[in-house]
Amino acid sequence: MRSIESCIARRLKWTRLDEHDKLAFTLIVEGEPEGEPVAQLTRAGHGRTLSEGIADDGRWTFKRVGIFRPHITVREVGEWDDFAVFEVHPFGRGHLIFGDGRRFAWRAGNFWGTHWSWIEEETGKTVLRFEPAHWLRMEAHVDVDAVGHEVPDRSLLAILGWYLQMLNLEEVAGKEPVTAPVGT
């Protein structure tokens, strides 16, 4: 896989890995559809919140848990301890807190909640931005922002951001799986 750090100031795109598989997605450099992927996300099944993300610098699982205080656990594949926890706040916002204390905010970039960003809390700088690529397909553009230094786990943020977008779309659709047509 290609390093996300090699994609600074480039536009990436989340798209289906295979048009027949509605649960597997790949992150590619836009304009290079046959190029080496940057990351992949595979859902365990419709209506389930367990997913696995893969990038050049790691493999993680994501799972939404909790009813009264919902949160998302992030674990390295094969590990039992949380690598990070995403605390869910109202209107889809939240904070990702790593075991070493690093924090990133997940915030809407507009009133309608169609554009989202990861913001490094220590510096206040935007690390990644997400926006819809197509209204009828499960696709999103991801802009990799230069923040003046390498951001550890930026690929994890790219995968988790897409996972959060899919959960939000499923909630809006009434907990039904998102099955937007491909290729229209």
Secondary structure, 3 states (H helix, E strand, C coil): CCCHHHHCCCEEEEEEEECCEEEEEEEEECCCCCCCCCEEEEECCCCCCCEEEEECCEEEEEEEECCCCCEEEEEECCCCCCCEEEEECHHHCEEEEECCCCEEEEEECCCCCCCEEEEECCCCEEEEEEEECCCCCCCEEEEECCCCCCCCCHHHHHHHHHHHHHHHHHHHCCCCCCCCCCCC
